[in-house]
Amino acid sequence: MLKEGRKMDWFITLEPEDQEFIKQLVVASGSLKQLAKIYEVSYPTVRMRLNKIIQKIGLHDQQGDDVFVTKVMQMVIDEKVSLSVAKELIQVYKEEKKKDV
């Protein structure tokens, strides 16, 4: 069941490129083969990108309303930041957040 007020939060936290990819997926009626043609890449490349987006959406569901943690973990999925650096950033963030309470 969808939580009120959070129906599209998962979409908003995605990068614009990922949002566009989802739009193209819908327009292509879910055809990964068609997406591969649109993006001029192989089917496995499209599948890998879709898997990363699925991970990001799942991550948002796990993390809830904490946009910072979700964004940092999305950076890990995109291989922009290592997992160890992400964990350290999140730990410092949570410690600072506790001080503010």
VOBA-1610 file (N, C-alpha, C; in pm, whole numbers, padded with zeros to 5 digits, always signed):
BEGIN
Met+00084-00119+00000Met+00000+00000+00000Met+00089+00125+00000Leu+00050+00225-00076Leu+00126+00349-00085Leu+00100+00437+00036Lys+00209+00497+00085Lys+00196+00590+00197Lys+00155+00725+00142Glu+00062+00790+00209Glu+00017+00922+00167Glu+00133+01020+00172Gly+00143+01106+00071Gly+00245+01209+00070Gly+00380+01163+00019Arg+00399+01032-00003Arg+00529+00981-00046Arg+00519+00906-00178Lys+00412+00923-00249Lys+00386+00843-00368Lys+00493+00859-00475Met+00547+00978-00495Met+00646+01000-00600Met+00782+01043-00545Asp+00802+01037-00416Asp+00930+01076-00358Asp+01045+00997-00419Trp+01025+00870-00443Trp+01131+00786-00500Trp+01175+00839-00636Phe+01082+00892-00714Phe+01114+00942-00848Phe+01193+01071-00839Ile+01154+01157-00749Ile+01218+01288-00734Ile+01363+01273-00690Thr+01396+01171-00612Thr+01534+01154-00565Thr+01627+01100-00673Leu+01572+01052-00784Leu+01656+01001-00893Leu+01719+01116-00971Glu+01835+01089-01031Glu+01900+01186-01117Glu+01811+01209-01240Pro+01818+01328-01301Pro+01737+01356-01420Pro+01756+01253-01532Glu+01878+01202-01548Glu+01903+01101-01651Glu+01825+00973-01624Asp+01816+00936-01496Asp+01740+00816-01459Asp+01590+00839-01477Gln+01544+00960-01446Gln+01404+00993-01468Gln+01369+00983-01617Glu+01457+01035-01701Glu+01435+01029-01846Glu+01436+00884-01894Phe+01525+00803-01839Phe+01532+00661-01875Phe+01399+00592-01844Ile+01344+00622-01727Ile+01215+00563-01689Ile+01105+00609-01785Lys+01108+00737-01820Lys+01010+00789-01916Lys+01021+00713-02048Gln+01143+00697-02098Gln+01163+00626-02224Gln+01119+00480-02213Leu+01140+00420-02097Leu+01096+00282-02075Leu+00944+00271-02086Val+00874+00366-02028Val+00728+00367-02035Val+00682+00390-02179Val+00742+00487-02246Val+00706+00517-02385Val+00731+00396-02475Ala+00836+00319-02444Ala+00869+00200-02522Ala+00788+00078-02476Ser+00687+00101-02395Ser+00601-00006-02343Ser+00679-00114-02269Gly+00786-00072-02202Gly+00865-00165-02123Gly+00962-00250-02203Ser+00977-00220-02330Ser+01066-00300-02416Ser+01211-00256-02400Leu+01291-00342-02337Leu+01433-00312-02322Leu+01503-00314-02457Lys+01456-00398-02546Lys+01511-00406-02681Lys+01493-00271-02752Gln+01375-00212-02737Gln+01348-00081-02797Gln+01435+00027-02732Leu+01453+00020-02601Leu+01539+00116-02532Leu+01683+00107-02582Ala+01729-00014-02606Ala+01865-00033-02658Ala+01880+00038-02792Lys+01777+00033-02875Lys+01780+00105-03003Lys+01780+00256-02982Ile+01694+00303-02892Ile+01684+00447-02865Ile+01818+00502-02816Tyr+01881+00432-02722Tyr+02007+00478-02662Tyr+02130+00433-02741Glu+02107+00352-02844Glu+02216+00301-02928Glu+02322+00229-02846Val+02274+00140-02760Val+02361+00056-02677Val+02309-00087-02683Ser+02384-00178-02624Ser+02342-00318-02625Ser+02231-00343-02522Tyr+02160-00451-02542Tyr+02055-00493-02449Tyr+02112-00510-02308Pro+02229-00580-02292Pro+02284-00595-02156Pro+02315-00461-02088Thr+02355-00362-02166Thr+02383-00229-02110Thr+02254-00167-02056Val+02146-00179-02132Val+02016-00127-02087Val+01971-00202-01962Arg+01986-00332-01962Arg+01946-00415-01847Arg+02024-00375-01722Met+02155-00350-01738Met+02238-00311-01624Met+02192-00175-01570Arg+02162-00082-01659Arg+02116+00050-01614Arg+01982+00038-01541Leu+01892-00042-01596Leu+01763-00063-01530Leu+01781-00126-01392Asn+01872-00222-01381Asn+01900-00285-01251Asn+01949-00183-01150Lys+02034-00089-01194Lys+02083+00015-01103Lys+01969+00106-01057Ile+01880+00139-01148Ile+01765+00223-01111Ile+01674+00149-01013Ile+01654+00021-01037Ile+01574-00060-00945Ile+01638-00060-00806Gln+01771-00071-00800Gln+01842-00067-00671Gln+01818+00067-00602Lys+01824+00175-00679Lys+01804+00309-00621Lys+01663+00324-00565Ile+01565+00274-00638Ile+01427+00283-00590Ile+01410+00200-00463Gly+01466+00081-00462Gly+01460-00004-00343Gly+01530+00061-00225Leu+01641+00127-00253Leu+01716+00198-00150Leu+01631+00308-00089His+01562+00382-00171His+01475+00488-00121His+01369+00430-00028Asp+01311+00318-00067Asp+01209+00254+00018Asp+01268+00211+00152Gln+01393+00165+00152Gln+01458+00121+00276Gln+01494+00239+00365Gln+01544+00347+00303Gln+01594+00460+00380Gln+01484+00554+00426Gly+01370+00548+00362Gly+01259+00633+00402Gly+01282+00778+00366Asp+01260+00866+00461Asp+01261+01010+00435Asp+01400+01072+00438Asp+01504+00997+00468Asp+01638+01055+00480Asp+01701+01070+00342Val+01679+01186+00282Val+01723+01212+00146Val+01875+01207+00135Phe+01946+01257+00236Phe+02092+01258+00231Phe+02147+01116+00220Val+02102+01028+00306Val+02150+00890+00305Val+02115+00824+00172Thr+01996+00847+00124Thr+01954+00790-00004Thr+02044+00838-00116Lys+02073+00968-00121Lys+02158+01024-00226Lys+02299+00967-00220Val+02354+00956-00101Val+02490+00901-00087Val+02494+00757-00135Met+02395+00679-00097Met+02393+00538-00139Met+02367+00526-00290Gln+02293+00620-00347Gln+02277+00620-00492Gln+02410+00646-00560Met+02494+00729-00499Met+02627+00755-00554Met+02712+00629-00551Val+02693+00545-00451Val+02763+00417-00445Val+02717+00328-00560Ile+02587+00321-00581Ile+02533+00240-00690Ile+02587+00288-00825Asp+02601+00420-00842Asp+02653+00477-00966Asp+02806+00473-00973Glu+02868+00418-00868Glu+03014+00406-00859Glu+03084+00542-00862Lys+03018+00643-00807Lys+03077+00776-00794Lys+03154+00788-00663Val+03114+00706-00564Val+03175+00706-00431Val+03189+00561-00387Ser+03298+00531-00317Ser+03316+00394-00267Ser+03223+00370-00149Leu+03195+00244-00123Leu+03107+00208-00011Leu+03168+00252+00121Ser+03299+00238+00136Ser+03363+00277+00262Ser+03351+00428+00286Val+03369+00507+00183Val+03354+00653+00196Val+03208+00687+00228Ala+03115+00621+00162Ala+02973+00646+00187Ala+02937+00615+00332Lys+02985+00503+00382Lys+02956+00466+00522Lys+03010+00571+00617Glu+03131+00620+00589Glu+03191+00722+00675Glu+03110+00852+00671Leu+03071+00894+00551Leu+02989+01015+00537Leu+02857+01002+00612Ile+02793+00889+00597Ile+02664+00866+00663Ile+02680+00863+00814Gln+02787+00802+00863Gln+02811+00797+01007Gln+02830+00937+01063Val+02912+01019+00997Val+02934+01157+01042Val+02803+01235+01037Tyr+02728+01218+00930Tyr+02599+01285+00914Tyr+02505+01250+01028Lys+02495+01121+01060Lys+02404+01078+01167Lys+02449+01128+01303Glu+02581+01133+01326Glu+02632+01187+01453Glu+02597+01335+01466Glu+02615+01410+01357Glu+02582+01552+01359Glu+02432+01574+01375Lys+02355+01488+01315Lys+02210+01497+01324Lys+02164+01476+01469Lys+02230+01383+01540Lys+02197+01357+01681Lys+02226+01480+01766Lys+02335+01551+01734Lys+02372+01671+01810Lys+02267+01780+01796Asp+02205+01786+01678Asp+02105+01889+01651Asp+01973+01865+01722Val+01952+01741+01769Val+01824+01707+01833Val+01822+01748+01975
//
